């Protein structure tokens, strides 16, 4: 394969080690080893081994690790609701040093996204988790398995756009074949570590467990055969992708330019939102810059840089926090995020309670306007995406509670275990209408992160991997100072 002077390929484990060292050197308090701040910084790195397990084909172990790490985050966010006195977290670097680091990270991010794809990828060891998951999804579709886009709750045109962005980031066909073979081998080698009495057939104790292993081998053999005789990505796009058709006058170069611009703007929106919150609401530009730097350093951002369905909702939520003094705009952004991926709809009771004393009507106007606008735009969606009632039902989460082909942890656990989790989640969601009685900005940020983290435990499609929805808010929670006086009655601006 051709090589390039701008080869930015790096093993995921290497980036994990380097980014961990840089994060600790930037914000770790070496004079107070057992402080809450140091605990927060270390926990930001806890979920990374789960991503590495998944990228290596050990999906069961990876998803289990991510959910355990999520429980740790969940406990920390609940504890934050009881914390009042919080000193501002300043980085160890100077302001110019943080700015320089952010510029260098962006310069690394751009070639990592643009170049580490296609024929430039020389080995499957350096591919990103995002590329591996896309290869696996396309392989399942070619074997006739259900399309997850048609079963997931949310905005189908947006999911199709995200898939097209992920497809242009794929490695070469040879590397994809190698990935499929590796996944097939991992499926044969990996066995189910947990059995549930009375559960679904593959999880019962006894001879059925042998049947489960046999079925894995059959699926793996099918995957190996399909990988050796499968068509190219271009063939798949011509036969399956409703985004492009013969009458479209756009060239592939323009398509790529548009999609890459969209990805860069989404990531820039997250960075800008973190800096704006630090400067405008925390009263310290240096803290906002440090929060943005930590976000760019996280291995998750390095492994999932081009997945729009991960980036865009998180960007909209952090921007909604950044302009919370203008309720109509915050409501519009929350409604836009909820229309795209459905799950931010569960933030509405929390934000209603926050604006109860001032700005509630403006917030609701912005929210309803965004949802109605997105619903109207669905009328322009291609017929291949489904009928308008189906698209509207998907946008409002019709598929969120009834799983047909779950993926992630729920692919190996009986789905009826979701029922008590969903019930507890809904109780917490509507409980924020009453508690805490006085909601300040700190409670709003921590509670929003908690709710976006909570959906990871019961969502049916790759639950746990959508960290981009809550990581920016989690970082703001870790960096925040005392915000007891930042309440809607005082800070929300009049019309």
C-alpha positions in Angstrom: 0.0 0.0 0.0 1.2 3.5 -0.6 2.8 5.4 2.2 2.7 9.1 2.9 4.9 11.7 4.6 1.8 12.5 6.7 1.1 9.1 8.1 -0.6 9.7 11.4 -1.3 6.1 12.3 -1.0 5.2 16.0 -2.1 2.2 18.0 -5.1 3.0 20.2 -3.2 1.8 23.2 -0.3 4.2 22.4 -2.7 7.2 22.3 -4.3 6.0 25.6 -0.9 6.1 27.3 0.2 9.4 25.8 -3.2 11.2 26.4 -3.3 9.9 30.0 0.1 11.3 30.8 -0.8 14.7 29.2 -4.1 14.8 31.1 -2.5 14.1 34.4 0.3 16.6 33.7 -2.2 19.3 32.8 -4.7 19.2 35.7 -3.5 16.7 38.3 -2.8 18.2 41.8 0.4 16.5 42.9 0.5 18.4 46.2 -3.0 16.9 47.1 -2.9 13.3 45.9 -6.2 12.3 47.5 -8.3 15.3 46.6 -11.7 15.1 44.8 -10.2 16.8 41.8 -7.6 14.1 41.3 -10.2 11.4 41.7 -12.3 13.1 39.0 -9.4 13.3 36.5 -8.4 9.7 37.0 -12.0 8.5 36.5 -12.1 10.2 33.1 -9.6 7.5 31.9 -11.4 4.5 33.5 -13.7 3.8 30.5 -10.9 3.6 27.9 -10.0 -0.1 28.5 -13.6 -1.0 27.6 -13.1 0.8 24.2 -9.9 -1.2 23.7 -11.6 -4.5 24.4 -14.3 -3.7 21.8 -11.8 -2.7 19.2 -10.0 -6.0 19.8 -13.2 -8.0 19.2 -14.0 -8.8 22.8 -17.3 -7.0 22.7 -18.9 -8.7 25.8 -15.9 -7.7 28.0 -15.8 -4.2 26.6 -19.4 -3.4 27.0 -19.4 -4.8 30.6 -16.4 -2.7 31.4 -18.0 0.5 30.0 -21.2 -0.1 32.0 -19.2 -0.6 35.2 -17.3 2.6 34.5 -20.6 4.3 33.8 -21.9 3.3 37.3 -18.8 5.1 38.7 -19.6 8.2 36.8 -23.3 7.9 37.9 -22.3 7.9 41.5 -20.0 10.8 41.1 -22.7 12.9 39.4 -25.2 12.1 42.1 -22.6 13.2 44.7 -22.0 16.4 42.8 -25.7 17.5 43.5 -24.8 17.7 47.2 -21.5 19.6 46.7 -21.7 23.4 47.3 -18.2 24.7 48.0 -16.1 24.0 45.0 -12.8 25.8 44.3 -12.2 26.6 40.6 -9.9 24.1 38.9 -7.0 25.8 37.3 -4.7 23.8 35.0 -1.0 23.5 35.7 -0.1 25.1 32.4 -0.3 28.8 31.6 -3.0 30.2 29.4 -0.6 30.4 26.4 0.5 26.8 27.1 -3.1 25.5 27.1 -3.9 27.4 23.8 -0.8 26.0 22.2 -1.8 22.5 23.3 -5.3 22.9 21.8 -3.9 24.1 18.5 -1.5 21.1 18.4 -4.4 18.7 19.2 -6.5 20.1 16.4 -3.6 19.8 14.0 -3.3 16.1 15.1 -7.1 15.6 14.8 -7.4 16.8 11.2 -4.8 14.5 9.6 -6.0 11.6 11.8 -9.4 12.0 10.3 -8.5 12.9 6.7 -5.6 10.6 6.1 -6.1 7.5 8.3 -8.5 5.9 5.9 -8.6 4.2 2.6 -5.3 3.0 1.1 -3.3 5.0 3.7 -4.2 2.4 6.4 -1.4 -0.2 6.3 -2.6 -2.5 9.1 -5.8 -3.3 10.9 -4.0 -2.7 14.3 -4.1 1.1 13.7 -7.8 1.5 12.7 -10.1 3.5 15.0 -13.0 1.9 16.9 -15.4 3.9 14.7 -14.0 2.3 11.5 -14.2 -1.2 13.0 -17.9 -0.7 14.0 -18.8 0.7 10.6 -17.1 -2.3 8.9 -19.0 -4.7 11.2 -22.3 -3.0 10.4 -21.9 -3.0 6.7 -20.8 -6.7 6.8 -24.0 -7.5 8.7 -26.1 -5.6 6.2 -24.6 -7.5 3.3 -25.6 -10.8 5.0 -29.2 -9.6 5.1 -29.4 -8.7 8.8 -31.7 -5.9 9.9 -30.5 -2.3 9.4 -30.0 -0.7 12.8 -31.0 2.7 11.4 -34.5 1.4 10.7 -34.9 0.1 14.3 -33.2 2.9 16.3 -35.2 5.8 17.7 -34.3 9.1 16.2 -34.1 11.0 13.0 -33.4 8.6 10.1 -32.1 11.1 7.6 -29.6 12.2 10.3 -28.5 8.6 10.9 -28.1 8.0 7.2 -25.9 11.2 7.0 -23.9 9.9 9.9 -23.4 6.5 8.2 -22.3 8.1 5.0 -19.7 10.1 6.9 -18.5 6.9 8.6 -18.3 5.1 5.2 -15.9 7.7 3.7 -13.6 7.1 6.7 -13.4 3.4 6.1 -10.0 1.7 5.5 -9.2 -0.2 2.2 -11.1 -3.4 1.3 -8.2 -5.6 2.2 -8.1 -4.1 5.7 -11.9 -4.5 6.0 -11.5 -8.2 5.1 -8.9 -8.6 7.8 -11.3 -6.9 10.3 -14.1 -9.2 9.4 -11.9 -12.3 9.8 -10.7 -11.0 13.1 -14.2 -10.4 14.4 -15.2 -13.9 13.2 -12.3 -15.4 15.1 -13.2 -13.4 18.2 -16.8 -14.6 18.1 -15.6 -18.2 18.0 -13.2 -17.8 20.8 -15.4 -15.8 23.1 -18.0 -17.6 25.3 -20.8 -16.1 27.3 -19.6 -15.6 30.9 -23.0 -15.1 32.4 -26.0 -17.4 32.3 -29.5 -16.3 33.3 -31.9 -19.1 34.5 -35.1 -18.9 32.7 -33.8 -16.4 30.3 -33.6 -16.4 26.5 -32.4 -19.6 24.9 -28.7 -18.8 24.4 -28.3 -18.0 28.1 -29.9 -21.1 29.8 -27.7 -23.5 31.7 -27.1 -26.9 30.2 -27.0 -28.2 26.7 -28.4 -25.0 25.2 -25.1 -23.3 26.1 -23.4 -25.7 23.7 -25.9 -24.7 21.1 -25.0 -21.1 21.7 -21.3 -21.9 21.0 -22.3 -23.8 17.8 -24.4 -21.0 16.6 -21.5 -18.6 17.1 -19.3 -20.9 15.0 -22.0 -21.0 12.2 -22.3 -17.2 12.2 -18.6 -16.9 12.2 -18.2 -19.2 9.2 -20.8 -17.1 7.3 -18.9 -14.0 8.2 -15.7 -15.4 6.9 -17.3 -16.5 3.6 -19.0 -13.2 3.2 -15.8 -11.3 3.9 -13.9 -13.2 1.2 -16.6 -12.7 -1.5 -18.2 -9.4 -0.5 -18.5 -6.4 -2.8 -16.6 -3.1 -2.4 -18.0 -0.1 -0.5 -18.8 1.6 -3.8 -21.0 -1.3 -4.8 -22.8 -1.2 -1.5 -23.4 2.5 -1.8 -24.9 2.1 -5.3 -27.3 -0.7 -4.2 -28.2 0.3 -0.6 -27.5 3.9 0.2 -30.6 6.1 -0.4 -28.4 9.2 0.1 -27.0 9.2 -3.4 -28.8 8.4 -6.6 -28.1 8.5 -10.3 -29.7 11.9 -10.7 -27.5 13.6 -8.1 -25.2 16.1 -9.7 -22.8 16.3 -6.7 -19.4 14.7 -7.1 -17.9 12.4 -4.5 -15.3 15.2 -3.8 -18.0 17.6 -2.9 -19.7 15.0 -0.8 -16.6 14.4 1.2 -15.9 18.1 1.6 -19.4 18.7 3.0 -19.2 15.7 5.4 -15.7 16.6 6.6 -16.8 20.2 7.1 -19.8 19.0 9.1 -17.6 16.9 11.3 -15.1 19.6 12.0 -17.8 22.2 12.7 -19.5 19.7 15.2 -16.2 19.1 17.0 -15.4 22.8 17.0 -18.9 23.5 18.4 -18.1 21.2 21.4 -14.7 23.0 22.0 -16.3 26.4 21.6 -19.1 25.5 24.0 -16.7 24.3 26.7 -14.6 27.5 26.4 -17.6 29.7 26.4 -19.0 28.1 29.6 -15.7 28.5 31.3 -15.3 32.1 30.3 -18.9 33.4 30.6 -20.3 31.3 33.5 -17.2 30.0 35.5 -15.6 33.4 35.2 -12.3 32.0 34.0 -11.2 31.6 30.4 -8.2 29.5 31.4 -10.6 26.9 33.0 -12.7 26.8 29.8 -9.6 26.3 27.7 -8.4 23.5 30.0 -11.8 21.7 29.8 -11.6 21.9 26.0 -8.1 20.5 26.0 -9.1 17.6 28.2 -12.0 16.8 25.9 -9.7 16.7 22.9 -7.2 14.5 24.7 -9.7 11.8 25.7 -9.1 8.5 23.9 -12.8 8.4 23.1 -12.5 11.5 20.9 -9.5 9.9 19.2 -11.4 6.7 18.5 -14.8 8.1 17.5 -13.9 11.4 15.8 -16.2 11.2 12.8 -19.4 9.7 14.2 -21.9 12.5 13.8 -24.6 10.7 15.9 -22.1 10.8 18.8 -20.8 14.3 18.3 -23.7 16.5 17.2 -26.1 15.8 20.2 -23.3 16.5 22.7 -22.4 19.7 20.9 -26.1 20.9 21.0 -26.4 20.1 24.7 -23.2 21.9 25.7 -24.2 24.9 23.5 -27.6 24.9 25.3 -25.7 25.2 28.6 -23.5 28.0 27.2 -26.4 30.2 26.3 -28.8 29.2 29.1 -29.4 32.9 29.8 -31.4 33.0 26.5 -34.1 30.3 27.2 -35.6 30.4 23.7 -32.3 29.4 22.1 -31.5 26.8 24.8 -35.0 25.3 24.2 -34.4 25.3 20.5 -31.1 23.4 20.9 -32.6 20.9 23.3 -35.5 20.3 20.9 -33.1 19.8 18.0 -30.9 17.3 19.9 -34.0 15.4 21.0 -35.4 15.3 17.5 -32.1 13.9 16.1 -31.5 11.0 18.6 -34.7 11.0 20.8 -33.1 10.4 24.2 -32.6 14.1 25.0 -36.4 14.3 25.3 -35.8 13.0 28.8 -34.0 16.3 29.7 -37.2 18.3 29.3 -38.6 17.9 32.9 -35.2 19.0 34.3 -34.9 22.1 32.1 -38.6 23.0 32.8 -37.9 22.9 36.5 -34.8 25.0 36.0 -36.7 27.8 34.1 -39.8 27.6 36.3 -39.2 30.9 38.0 -38.1 32.8 34.8 -38.0 32.0 31.2 -40.2 28.9 31.0 -42.5 30.1 28.3 -39.5 31.1 26.1 -37.9 27.8 26.7 -41.0 25.9 25.6 -41.5 28.1 22.5 -37.9 27.3 21.4 -38.4 23.6 22.2 -41.7 23.2 20.3 -40.4 25.3 17.4 -37.4 23.0 16.9 -39.5 19.8 17.2 -42.2 21.1 14.8 -39.5 22.2 12.3 -37.8 18.8 12.3 -41.1 17.1 11.9 -42.0 19.2 8.9 -38.6 18.5 7.3 -39.3 14.8 7.5 -41.8 15.3 4.7 -38.8 15.9 2.4 -37.1 12.6 3.3 -36.7 10.0 0.5 -39.3 7.2 0.4 -36.5 4.6 1.0 -36.3 5.8 4.6 -39.9 4.8 5.3 -43.4 6.4 5.3 -43.9 9.7 7.0 -45.8 8.1 10.0 -42.9 5.7 10.4 -40.3 8.5 10.3 -42.3 10.5 12.8 -42.8 7.6 15.1 -39.1 6.9 15.0 -38.3 10.5 15.8 -40.4 10.3 18.9 -38.8 7.0 20.1 -41.3 4.4 19.0 -38.5 1.9 18.8 -36.8 2.8 22.1 -38.7 0.4 24.4 -39.3 -2.5 22.0 -36.1 -4.1 20.9 -36.0 -6.3 17.8 -32.3 -6.9 17.4 -30.5 -5.4 20.3 -26.7 -4.8 20.2 -24.1 -4.1 22.8 -24.6 -5.5 26.3 -28.3 -6.3 25.7 -27.4 -8.7 22.9 -26.1 -11.0 25.6 -28.5 -10.2 28.4 -32.3 -10.9 28.5 -34.0 -7.7 27.5 -36.7 -7.9 30.2 -34.0 -6.9 32.6 -34.4 -3.5 31.1 -37.8 -3.0 32.7 -36.7 -2.1 36.2 -33.9 0.0 34.8 -36.3 2.0 32.7 -38.7 2.4 35.6 -35.9 3.7 37.8 -34.7 6.0 35.1 -38.1 7.5 34.5 -38.6 8.0 38.3 -35.3 10.0 38.4 -36.2 11.9 35.2 -39.5 13.2 36.5 -38.1 13.5 40.1 -35.9 16.4 38.9 -39.2 18.4 38.7 -39.1 18.5 42.5 -35.5 17.9 43.6 -33.4 19.7 44.2 -35.8 22.5 45.1 -33.5 25.3 44.0 -31.7 24.4 40.7 -28.6 26.3 39.9 -26.4 26.0 36.9 -24.2 23.4 38.6 -27.2 21.2 39.3 -28.4 21.7 35.7 -25.1 20.6 34.2 -24.6 17.6 36.5 -28.2 16.4 36.2 -28.2 16.7 32.4 -25.0 14.6 32.3 -26.6 12.1 34.6 -29.7 11.7 32.4 -27.6 11.3 29.2 -25.4 8.8 31.0 -28.5 7.0 32.4 -29.9 6.2 29.0 -26.7 4.3 28.2 -27.8 1.6 30.6 -31.1 0.7 28.9 -30.8 1.8 25.2 -30.9 -1.1 22.9 -28.3 -0.1 20.3 -24.6 -0.2 21.5 -25.6 1.3 24.9 -22.5 2.8 26.6 -20.7 3.8 23.4 -22.6 7.1 23.0 -20.3 8.9 25.4 -20.2 12.0 23.3 -23.7 12.8 24.6 -22.5 13.3 28.2 -18.7 13.6 28.2 -18.6 17.4 27.6 -21.1 17.9 30.4 -19.2 15.6 32.7 -16.0 17.6 32.1 -17.9 20.8 33.0 -19.1 19.2 36.2 -15.6 18.2 37.2 -14.2 21.7 36.4 -17.0 23.8 37.8 -16.6 26.3 40.7 -19.3 27.2 43.2 -22.3 28.2 41.1 -24.9 28.6 43.8 -26.0 32.1 42.6 -26.4 31.0 39.0 -30.2 30.5 39.1 -32.7 31.3 36.4 -34.4 34.0 38.5 -31.2 36.0 38.7 -29.2 35.2 35.6 -31.8 34.6 32.8 -32.1 37.8 30.7 -35.4 39.5 30.1 -36.7 39.8 26.6 
